[in-house]
Amino acid sequence: MRNFDSMSRPFWALAIVALVLVGASQWVSRTGTWENGATGDDGAIMALGMQSQIDLMREVASDNGWTVDCEGTSGSMTVLRMTPGFLPWKSSNDAVWKELSPVATALSSVPRSAEPAGCDLSSSFYEGNWIEVDEKQIIGVGPRNEMEPMIAIAESCEAKGVRLTDGPPARQDIYAGDIPSDWVGVQIDPRLNPATGPFECLMILTNREFNS
């Protein structure tokens, strides 16, 4: 967990909210839907994410005594199905769901009686599409040392074309006010990322990194 001074913390609270809301609502559209919400029963949980997210979800499952009994793909993302272990009362569906939520792109709770035979889903099941985005977008603004972790997160999410600007970005919709001259922006080129799974992974893990 990273510690921030009094200037950085309000900025990140603003920037990450903008990143998630702007990215999810204005840049990405989705054709598939998944019913979100834990059922509270002993059913399985199915989850979607990029490999860096999947690794974290496997840790959650292991720590709670759950088993990953199925792995598949959906577009650029991996699909996991996790089921309670031999001691299902140790960690309820709700408790595991709560731990998975900050790292998964999407979750669905599936009653045991309705578990599908496999985990492969169509490439368009949950993968979004960019909405009329034909130029590079600024997704973060701040001191260079605070922006650099986003580059590492982008690489772990397989997001392409993410880099730091040479100085304060000329155009951006994240930070309201005068940008200090020593700040930089984090820029992504949607044209290099036809699948939106990596971008959504970047949003989710950045939010987890800086707001946990």
C-alpha positions in Angstrom: 0.0 0.0 0.0 1.3 3.4 -0.9 1.4 6.4 1.4 0.5 9.9 0.0 1.0 13.4 1.3 -1.9 15.8 1.8 -1.6 17.1 -1.8 -1.6 13.7 -3.5 -4.5 12.1 -1.8 -7.2 14.5 -2.8 -5.9 14.5 -6.3 -6.0 10.7 -6.5 -9.5 10.6 -5.1 -10.5 12.9 -7.9 -8.4 11.3 -10.7 -9.3 7.7 -10.1 -13.1 8.5 -9.9 -12.7 10.3 -13.2 -10.7 7.5 -14.7 -13.3 4.9 -13.8 -16.4 6.9 -14.6 -15.1 8.5 -17.8 -13.6 5.4 -19.0 -16.5 3.1 -18.3 -19.3 5.4 -19.3 -17.9 7.6 -22.1 -15.3 5.5 -23.8 -16.5 1.9 -23.6 -19.8 0.3 -24.6 -20.8 -3.3 -23.8 -23.0 -5.7 -25.6 -23.0 -8.5 -23.0 -24.3 -8.4 -19.5 -23.6 -10.4 -16.4 -25.9 -10.3 -13.4 -23.8 -9.0 -10.5 -24.5 -9.7 -6.9 -23.6 -12.6 -4.6 -26.4 -15.1 -4.0 -25.4 -16.0 -0.5 -25.7 -19.7 -1.3 -23.0 -22.3 -1.7 -22.9 -21.9 -5.5 -19.9 -21.1 -7.7 -18.5 -17.7 -8.5 -17.5 -17.0 -12.1 -15.1 -14.1 -12.7 -13.5 -12.3 -15.7 -10.2 -10.5 -15.9 -6.8 -10.2 -17.5 -4.0 -12.5 -16.2 -2.8 -10.1 -13.6 -6.3 -9.9 -12.2 -6.7 -13.7 -12.5 -3.5 -14.2 -10.4 -5.0 -12.1 -7.6 -8.3 -13.9 -7.8 -6.6 -17.3 -7.5 -4.9 -16.0 -4.3 -8.3 -15.0 -2.9 -9.8 -18.4 -3.7 -6.8 -20.2 -2.2 -6.8 -18.1 1.0 -10.5 -18.8 1.5 -10.3 -22.6 0.9 -12.1 -22.3 -2.4 -11.2 -24.3 -5.6 -10.7 -23.1 -9.1 -12.4 -25.9 -11.0 -12.7 -24.4 -14.5 -10.7 -21.9 -16.6 -11.7 -20.5 -20.0 -11.5 -17.4 -22.2 -13.7 -14.6 -23.3 -12.1 -12.3 -25.9 -8.9 -10.9 -24.3 -9.9 -12.0 -20.8 -9.7 -15.2 -18.8 -12.8 -16.7 -17.1 -12.5 -18.6 -13.8 -15.1 -20.6 -12.0 -14.4 -20.9 -8.2 -16.3 -23.2 -5.9 -16.4 -23.7 -2.1 -13.9 -26.2 -0.8 -14.4 -29.0 1.7 -15.3 -26.5 4.4 -17.7 -24.1 2.6 -18.8 -22.6 5.9 -15.3 -21.2 6.4 -15.8 -18.5 3.8 -19.2 -17.8 2.5 -20.1 -16.8 -1.1 -20.7 -13.3 0.1 -17.3 -13.1 1.9 -15.4 -14.3 -1.1 -17.4 -12.1 -3.5 -16.4 -9.1 -1.4 -12.7 -9.9 -1.7 -12.9 -10.6 -5.4 -14.9 -7.4 -6.3 -12.0 -4.9 -6.1 -9.9 -7.0 -8.6 -12.3 -8.6 -11.1 -13.7 -7.0 -14.3 -16.9 -8.9 -13.8 -18.4 -11.4 -11.4 -21.4 -13.7 -11.5 -22.7 -16.0 -8.8 -24.0 -19.3 -10.2 -26.1 -21.8 -8.3 -24.6 -25.3 -8.3 -27.6 -26.7 -10.1 -27.0 -24.2 -13.0 -23.2 -24.5 -13.4 -22.3 -24.6 -17.1 -20.1 -27.5 -18.3 -17.2 -25.2 -19.3 -15.9 -21.7 -18.8 -15.4 -20.5 -22.4 -17.6 -17.5 -23.3 -18.0 -15.7 -26.6 -15.4 -13.0 -27.3 -18.2 -10.4 -27.3 -19.9 -11.7 -24.1 -18.5 -9.0 -21.8 -15.7 -7.4 -23.8 -16.6 -3.7 -24.5 -16.1 -1.6 -27.5 -14.5 1.9 -27.7 -17.1 4.6 -28.3 -15.8 7.0 -31.1 -12.4 7.2 -29.5 -9.9 7.9 -32.3 -7.1 9.7 -30.4 -4.9 9.3 -27.4 -6.6 9.9 -24.0 -5.2 11.2 -20.8 -6.1 8.9 -17.9 -4.0 10.3 -15.1 -2.3 13.5 -14.1 0.1 14.1 -11.2 3.7 14.1 -10.0 5.9 11.9 -12.1 6.8 9.5 -9.3 3.1 9.0 -8.6 2.2 8.3 -12.2 5.0 5.8 -12.9 3.2 2.9 -11.1 0.4 3.2 -13.7 2.9 2.3 -16.4 3.8 -0.9 -14.6 0.1 -1.7 -14.0 -0.6 -1.1 -17.7 2.1 -3.6 -18.6 0.8 -6.2 -16.2 -2.7 -5.7 -17.8 -1.3 -6.0 -21.3 -2.5 -2.5 -22.2 -0.5 -1.1 -25.1 0.5 2.5 -25.9 0.4 3.7 -22.3 3.2 6.2 -21.5 4.0 9.3 -19.6 3.8 12.7 -21.3 6.9 14.9 -21.4 5.2 17.5 -19.2 1.7 18.7 -18.2 -0.8 17.5 -20.9 -2.3 20.3 -23.0 -5.7 18.6 -23.0 -7.2 16.5 -20.3 -10.5 16.1 -18.5 -9.4 14.7 -15.1 -7.9 17.5 -13.1 -9.8 20.8 -12.6 -7.4 23.7 -12.0 -4.0 24.8 -12.9 -1.6 21.8 -13.3 1.8 22.3 -11.7 4.6 22.6 -14.3 6.4 19.5 -12.9 3.4 17.2 -13.3 3.0 14.7 -16.1 0.1 12.9 -17.7 -0.5 9.2 -18.3 -1.6 8.6 -21.9 -3.3 5.6 -23.6 -3.8 5.1 -27.3 -7.2 3.2 -27.7 -6.3 2.5 -31.3 -3.6 0.1 -30.1 -6.1 -1.7 -27.8 -9.0 -3.0 -29.9 -10.1 -5.2 -27.0 -11.1 -3.2 -23.9 -10.2 -5.9 -21.3 -6.7 -4.5 -20.8 -8.0 -1.0 -20.3 -10.6 -2.1 -17.8 -7.9 -4.1 -16.0 -5.8 -0.9 -15.8 -8.7 1.1 -14.4 -9.5 -1.5 -11.8 -6.0 -2.3 -10.6 -5.0 1.4 -10.5 -8.1 2.1 -8.3 -7.0 -0.8 -6.1 -3.4 0.4 -5.9 -4.1 4.0 -5.0 -7.3 3.8 -3.0 -6.8 0.7 -0.9 
